[in-house]
């Protein structure tokens, strides 16, 4: 790779040296650092470079570079931002992932840095900046789209901008209104509330009223009246006009092009990882998005040429200028990129998946020069004690035997046989004294398929009988998570099995029954000593099974030995004594240190042989990932939720949390019952997918979790607020209650004092009576009554309005309404009526209306 000193722009000096966000704006074709006070402010006439540096759990620095192109930015500025992005990447060692971000079509990852949203402003460096916060307040109308990463766009402040399919925010000087189109998405309504809070804090100093206006509903009629007055009076809104924003590019069959000297050549072959050569750049055309893959030893000039070639490709193919482009370096490929290939085998080369690959690429690049953060790329071992379940609970364990389950006696709790399957139910009380349940089934390596299926069926039956409250887990032998191991002190995995299924299986196959004997010879290895990892395993009773780093318990008839490896710990020795007592209560134990063994010890193991003195490999810490998913032609497709939080767990969704150590399928309260029953199938589909593209172990623990019943070891991946589960309703109703203490009604209130219903009727009659123009527009959609009906209809409306506004009963109003709500309601109604009457003055003549 070319020397970084020759291409380093002074503006990038010191970039990427610590986690966080750094932004440059292109000014006179040069990158200029943006003051941190301006982070999140983007002008339509400019282009920007955004560097996001993160430090993963393994200590490695990972970089994403985004170049954002404003809709009014010049082609030259956009080109400069693309070239400077390549230079910045080179300065960082060539390991960054690059993203092209057109205004209005930004990637979810980019938007996740600026929660809850960005709202680009008019103007720019070349034309001069407008500073709305310093001008006189201007009423603005915004449209909001997106379930998690929300895209906010200012639209013309006019009734014609509204429609029934989207969510809008009307920001006035004294009040912010959210208008929910009748057909709008519940989750978009919820996200729009976050935008309202953002506007309230930014432009109203945190103080202003908030109102929700539901399209076609009049239960909050004072807010509805005020809302329509701002638009000059109520009138029916039209159907949504299709715009560029609504065009969803189809995902076409993927094509791969190699880039040679800036020219593209179609690679007409099956897409496999082996096609990608480390000396070349490639373009992956997915229709709706483009990827540029860069071999790790390509030159900077080749990378620049590839960027230019992609821009030309977009023009020649008549692709929208808003097409997103992502550039990935070999070894840094994200999940989406890898899933476009038929397979992505995980190897020990630099192309390995996840953080391992990133660390190795950085190590290779470090040989070529200084790489920021490269010294931190050694993988970290997981030594932290994870969250464990509360102690003191009730533990029940059953062994699956045929079509039934048999409860284990108390003295055998903690003994598991490799040939069997077990069901475990732990009932405990959490910190808030709430009863919680941990329900799992454990699958031995040598268990038969019939027992495995029976274990799942019985466990599901228990889960359903408890109304889905427990977390339900599937655990394979050898992959026991800390929370499971901590329930058993000690936990010992023994050879063989006690179920009829296992016994019959080995007999039919003519295999020896290795079930742990009460007498005879057995060797047990002591592994960890902490409460969360002290699993003990029976191994082959031969001397080659020994290791200097461990302690072992050897049973030989009625004799028990504890063998102490030279580099084992004192804690291991203590735990070995506990295991010996657990297996053979009351039997005297002989201690022998490595090198002092008796002949009877070696005789029990069949003679002395060489054995290992190396530590067992430990799991590397990985980053957790949250995904949404869908099925296309029966194939699972996942979409990552970046920089995720508890807010992203939407009650209408099923989501997958992959921590690499376990996989959780989370189910919201509003998810259909049938879909909840399929949660394990979804999880299995995801694991199958991740095994192929991410190198996930196929026997990883799998859990399904219901909203409101999340265990501590799930909550630890979020900044968790337990009170949220106490609020019922859909996403919008929950968010409305949490953020503003307001309730969203599903329909008009019933009779009582008659106020709300009566006023709603009055407004409906008033709208119908005094909007003849809107009636004309709707004449083709609904029949009109015979005759003109105008005077009679207006008289009825006035009578209803008079009754509503002079009612003696106190109207019910949301908590957020001011004490003057009744007065403002009357004022709004009178104002709306006045506007209509003024428009109708030629027909009404000298008739006057007076309200007291």
Secondary structure, 3 states (H helix, E strand, C coil): CCCHHHCCCHHHCCCCCCCEEEEEEEECCEEEECCHHHCCCCECCCEEEEEEEEECCCCCEEEEEEEEECCCCCHHHHHHHHHHHHHHHHHCCCCCEEEEEECCCCCHHHHCCCCCCCCCECEECCCEECCHHHCCCCCEEEEEECCCCCEEEEECCCHHHCCCCCEEEEECCCEEEEEECCCCCHHHHHHHHHHHHHHHHHHCCCCCEEEEEECCCCCCHHHHHHHHHHCCCCCCCCCCCCCHHHCCCCCCCCEEEEEECCEEEECCCCCCHHHCCCCCEEEEECCCEEEEEECCCCCHHHHHHHHHHHHHHHHHCCCCCCCEEEEEECCCCCHHHHCCCCCCCCCCCCCCCHHHHHHHHHHHHHCCCCCCCHHHCCCCECCCCCCCCCCCCEEEEEEEECCEEEECCHHHCCEEECCCEEEEEEEEECCCCCEEEEEEEEECCCCCHHHHHHHHHHHHHHHHHCCCCCEEEEEECCCCCHHHHCCCCCEEEECCCCCHHHHHHHHHHCCCCCCCCCCCEEEEEECCCCCCCCEEEEECCCHHHCECCCEEEEEECCEEEEEECCCCCHHHHHHHHHHHHHHCCCCCEEEEECCCCCHHHHHHCCCCCCCECCCCCCCECCCCEEEEEEEECCEEEEEEECCCCHHHCCCCCEEEEECCCEEEEEECCCCCHHHHHCHHHHHHHHHHHHHHHHCCCCCCEEEEEECCCCCHHHHCCCCCCHHHHHCCCCHHHHHHHHHHCCCCCCCCCCCCCCHHHHHHHHHHHHHHHCCHHHHHHCCCCCCCCCCCCHHHHHHHHHHHHHHHHCCCCCCCCCCCCCCCHHHHHHHHHHHHHHHHHHHCHHHHCCCCCCCC
